[in-house]
């Protein structure tokens, strides 16, 4: 079965207004619309760097117990968590499972190992 949703755990977590920390979440694969429609957003037109905020708010479908993940939630993430989500986005939307180079310790044959996306 083709996987379209991936779980993640933020390094620091999102602290809501009541002091609750939300670290575990789900990100879905991006669609063409996810990458195109935010370009019409006036916030993105005024500040192209805001594209990341709008895009992530569209593809992060769950974050802890929050009822909704919207641009405001993404704006309030710690910088390290935002960087983590950007990297995670590129990893899952980059065209396949991540792989690492490996070498057999006995025969020294080099090969790739699919490390999957389980977090």
C-alpha positions in Angstrom: 0.0 0.0 0.0 1.2 3.5 -0.9 2.0 5.5 2.3 0.7 9.1 2.2 1.0 10.1 5.9 4.1 10.1 8.1 4.4 10.4 11.9 7.0 12.7 13.4 8.2 14.0 16.7 9.3 17.6 17.1 12.6 18.2 18.8 11.2 20.8 21.3 7.4 20.8 20.7 4.7 23.4 20.3 3.6 25.1 23.6 0.0 26.1 23.4 -1.6 28.9 25.4 -2.4 26.7 28.3 1.2 25.5 28.6 0.6 22.1 27.1 3.4 20.7 24.9 2.6 19.1 21.6 5.5 17.1 20.0 4.0 14.2 18.1 2.3 14.8 14.8 1.5 13.7 11.3 2.4 15.1 7.9 0.8 14.0 4.7 2.4 14.1 1.3 2.0 17.4 -0.5 -0.1 17.8 -3.6 0.4 20.2 -6.5 -2.3 22.4 -5.0 -0.4 22.5 -1.7 2.6 24.1 -3.5 0.7 26.3 -5.9 -2.3 27.7 -4.0 -0.2 29.4 -1.2 1.3 31.6 -3.9 -2.1 33.4 -4.2 -2.0 34.1 -0.4 -1.4 37.9 0.2 0.9 37.1 3.1 3.1 35.1 0.7 3.0 37.8 -2.0 4.1 40.4 0.5 6.8 38.1 2.1 7.9 35.1 0.0 9.5 33.5 3.1 5.9 33.1 4.5 5.4 30.3 1.9 6.9 27.8 4.2 4.4 28.7 7.0 1.4 28.4 4.7 2.7 25.2 3.0 3.4 23.4 6.3 0.1 24.4 7.8 -1.6 22.6 4.8 0.4 19.4 5.1 0.8 19.0 8.9 -2.5 17.3 9.6 -2.1 16.6 13.3 0.1 18.0 16.1 -0.5 16.6 19.6 -4.0 17.2 20.8 -4.6 20.4 18.8 -7.9 20.6 17.0 -6.4 22.4 14.1 -2.9 23.1 12.6 -3.1 26.5 11.0 -0.5 29.1 10.0 -0.5 30.7 13.5 0.5 27.4 15.0 3.4 27.0 12.5 4.4 30.7 13.2 4.7 30.0 16.9 7.0 26.9 16.6 10.5 27.2 17.9 13.0 27.8 15.0 14.5 24.3 15.5 11.1 22.7 15.1 10.4 24.7 12.0 13.7 23.6 10.5 12.9 20.0 11.5 9.5 20.2 9.7 11.1 21.7 6.6 13.6 18.9 6.4 10.9 16.3 7.1 8.8 17.8 4.3 11.6 17.5 1.8 12.4 14.0 3.0 8.9 12.6 2.5 8.2 14.6 -0.7 11.6 14.0 -2.3 10.6 11.0 -4.4 11.1 7.8 -2.4 12.3 6.5 0.9 15.5 7.8 2.3 18.5 5.6 1.7 22.0 5.4 3.2 25.2 4.0 1.7 26.6 0.9 3.5 29.5 -1.4 3.1 29.8 -5.0 4.0 32.5 -5.4 6.7 33.6 -8.7 5.3 33.7 -8.3 1.5 33.5 -4.5 1.4 30.7 -4.6 -1.2 29.0 -1.2 -1.2 25.1 -1.0 -1.4 22.2 1.2 -0.4 19.9 0.5 2.5 16.3 1.8 2.6 15.9 3.2 6.1 12.1 3.9 5.7 10.2 6.7 7.4 9.3 5.2 10.8 10.0 7.7 13.6 
